[in-house]
Each structure stands twice: as C-alpha cells, then as structure tokens.
C-alpha cells in the first residue's frame, strides 16, 4: 500500500464491520436493553436533562426515530454511526501525531476492541462521549499549533457537547491543562484568551443542563454521587473492586492489545520523553488513576474510564508497529475473533448441542421483554382508562415502549425520586382513579391497601431458558385513596 492512502481501506473495513453488527442485532432476535428503552422514553419528551444522564443521547434517538420510526434498529442507530465516526477521527489523530499507518491501526484497534464490539450492539452515552473526546483532542492539537480562534472555539464547543453527553467529559479539561503546562512550547497559551474562552463556551453549552438540574433538585448530580458513593458512609478500601476494574479495562481493550497497553503504561517513564507519546499519556493516566482510586475506595463500573481508550488505541500501534507490528495485527485479529464468538455464541451453542442458560447467555437481559409486554397488553386493552403502574423502571420502560399507554406513573409513596419515572410522574393527584399494577410479586397487600378494591387479573410468564423466565403478576386496583 506504499504511496496510497490507507483511508479508503479503513473506511471500507469500518463499513463492513458496521453492516455486520447491524445484521447481528437482527439475527440475535434480542429486544432492547433497559437503558436503551429508558433513553427512548426520554426521547419522547425532550428536555435539557434527565434523572441519570444529560440530554444528548435522547436527542440522538429522537432524530433517528423521527426518520426511521421506533424500530429496534432505529433506536440503536446512533451508536452504530458514531463509533465509525470516532474511527475516522482516530485516523486523523494518528496521522497528525505519528503517521498514516498508526492512524490506520488506531482506527482498526478501536473498531475491533471488545468495548466497542459490545456497545456497538446497544445505544449508549459512551458513543457520543468517545466521539466528542477524540474530536476535542484533535481540535486541541490543532489549536496549540496555530494562532487564531477557530480551533479553540471548536474544541470548546465539542467539550460542551461532550458534557451534555456524559459528565465524564469533564476529565478532558485537566488533561488539556496538564498538556499545556508540561510543554514549554504551549505555555504561552496560558496568557492568551483563547483557551479560557473555549472553557467558557463549554460551560455555556452545558448551562441549560445545569439550570435543569437546579430547577429539579439536582437529580443527575445526586444520582452520580449515589452510584459513586461520594459522601457515602460505606466508602473504604476495596482492593477487590480495584482488581475487577483493572481487569475490566484489560478485557475492554482486548486480551492481547490490553497486555500491550499494560506494557506501554508500565514503561511510561521512558515513553514520556517522546512529545507525541506524552500527549497520549496525559489523556490516559489521569483519568485511569482517578477512576482506579474511585474503584479502590468505593465502586467503579468498567466503562467509567472509557475515554482512556482513545489515547490507548493510538499509543499501542505508535509504540509497537516500530518494534514488532505482528503483535498489533494479532491483537486486532484476536479482538475480531472474540467479538465474532460472542455475537454467534447462541449459534455455536445450538450447533454443539449446548443449552443456553441464564449463566451462559450474554444477551439474556435483552430477551423476552416484547412478549412480556404483549402479555400485559391484553389486560391494559381491557381497561383503557386505568393508569399503568409497575414495580420498577425496568418494567415501566419496556411496557411504555411496547404498549404506549395513555397514562402511566411510578409508585412512589415517599415522594423521593430514585429513577426517571419517579421524577417525572405523579400518582398522588390521581385519587379516585383505577390502576393496572404490574408486579414481580405474587401479592401486593401494602399497595392494594391504598385502593378501595383490588383484583388479580392474571399472570404473564415468558419462558426464555430452562432456568430463566420473565414473570409478572397483573392487578386491577380500583379507587386510589392516596398515599
């Protein structure tokens, strides 16, 4: 390929992988995952914020479904498109920092890594976050090398949109400052207005979400504090959770590429002398160390440090293509094999006579919801004036997506919202109304006591595997007396 651009080849491979994942989504016969359905319900009532996340994911789904309807593929489409876009940005970053060859393998590494292979089947806030992180880094590098305003303003705007995607984007700012401070060539920017105006622009773009949180009692910030155990009395030392988090990062990047990344980070002192390597390390190590500390003292989900893989996808080929390119090629190839095995595990199980169970089906959490909702639908259709209420957000979200009831609400007697549906719905002003209550429990005496009468309508059972099924009980509760 000497003398020819690698961009068309990367674009072709990316398009093939995207089309393959689109086919896999339909081939697996899965339903939407609970977070996806929740994001869809957000998209039906656009706002500047939601209980657990900022608004970009809802806006993306709203745009996609406006064009293609409320199908499973339409809801997942934003992720399917944004990951290839991030691949293109990584190619541009690799070419700018090193060479086109590094950019090519950085893009392939990103598209093949298990984190993207898994999230590529589901719509999530990580898709816009990773695109914004990589774009912000590209604009930042351009801004540092040129006089003027355009790249600084573009960087600030992208950081703002990233913050509206996921608050993890805030970690970009201290890394950017560190990059400027550590390089004598860039320190002059500290005395110029452009970087500070870029930060103000990012905050201005985020400000509608901040205002939404303020007017709603800061639910997103409280939720974030709760899941990270900030200010929680249970914080302490949890080396086991740190081990799990580090293991999750290794698996997210891939068995071999993860080992190569670990080798590179262990030798970061030697790599630090290379300006391009140092740039990437500045956007990997601070966030990795921060979330590792969070894991050690509280809890941390495996994807909370996802932006480190933007730098990792660039660093690994930059270091190892010159040393032994076969390791990089083998790492990408192994990732593709791992993804294919995961995607086709149900096919492999059938071909080998292995029964799928709750323990060995990686897609079990996205199975059976449509059938369950259809079973409940026969009862809601018979009582169209009743308000649909369910035990938890998982049930409510799936029932809303499939049944689209006229009215719904969350059961929330203490008035303290613990999820989106408890935040945006009320039942305390519906005295006298009838309710269809969907519960995982066979009996709900505590809830039935708040009504004039109660009746068990039936049970909906959806067998999925021999040891796994979905089961709910449906009740007609008449004459709500109030909490």
Secondary structure, DSSP 4 states (H G I P E B T S, - for coil): -TTS-SHHHHHHHHHHHHHHHHHHHHHHT----HHHHHHHHHHTS--SB-SSSBSHHHHHHHHHHHHH-S-HHHHHHHHHHHHHHHHHHHHHHHHHHT-HHHHHHHHHHHHHSHHHHHHTTS--HHHHHHHHHHHHHHHHHHHHHS-SSHHHHHHHHHHHHHHHH-GGGGHHHHHHHHHHHH-TTTGGGGGSHHHHHHHHHHHHHHHHHHHHHHHTTSHHHHHHHHHHTTT-TT----HHHHHHHHHHHHHHH-HHHHHHHHHHHHTHHHHTTSHHHHHHHHTTHHHHHHHHHHHHHS---TTTTTTHHHHHHHHHHHHHHHHHHHHHHHHHHHHHHHHHHHHTHHHHHHHHTPPP-TTT-TTGGGSSHHHHHHHHHHHHHHTTTSEEEESSHHHHHHHHHHH--S-EEE--TT----SHHHHH---TT-TT--EEEEESSS--HHHHTTEEEEEEEEEEEEEEETTEEEEEEEEEEEEE---
